[in-house]
Amino acid sequence: MMDVRTIKVGTHLKLQEGVIAEVIENMGDGEWLQVRCLQSPARPDEVGTVELCHAQDIFKVLNQ
């Protein structure tokens, strides 16, 4: 599991299932981020939605 405390707002992440998301808030607890979905190959209707993302769901930090 990744420690997400240092991930800044605006960072793009690659999540499970190829989802690309942008961090819009870091909760500061080392586990949770609020993200906006930018790309979702399996579920395109989720693009633009906002949800919480747990550190274990992060596959890769794309930029910071």
N, C-alpha and C positions, 0 to 999 in steps of 0.2 A: 504494500500500500504506500502510495506517495504522500509525503508531508506537503500539504498545499498552503501552508502559512505564508510562503513567500510569493505565491502566484498573484499577480496584479490584475486589477480590472482592465479589460481590453485584451487580455491574453486569449489566444485561440488554442483550443484543445481538441485532440482526436479522442473520441470516446468509443465504447464498444459498438459494434455493428457499423463502423465507419462514419459515425455521426461526428460532425465538426460543430463545435460550440464556442461561443465567446463568453468569457467571464464578465458578469455585470455586478457581482458583489462577492467578496471574500468574507465569509462568516468569522474568520479569525480563530476558529477552534481546531484547525489542523485536519479537519475531515470533510467539511461541506463547503461547496461553492454554489452560488446561484448563477445559472448560465442561460444564454439564449441560443437556441438551435439555429445554425446557419445552413447546414446541409444534413440531410437524412436520406441516404439512398433507399433504404427499405420502407420508410414512411415519410414521403415528401410532404404530407399534410402537417407534419410537426414543425416545419421550418417557421421560425418566428416565435415559437412558443418559449416560455420561460419556465425553468424547473430547477430543483435542487439536484446537484451532482455530488455523489460521494467520491472520496479520493480513490477508492478501489475501482471505480468505473473509468478512470483516466488511463488511456493507453499511451498517450504521448503529448507533451507540451510542444505546440507548433511554433509559437513565438512568445516573447515576453518583453 
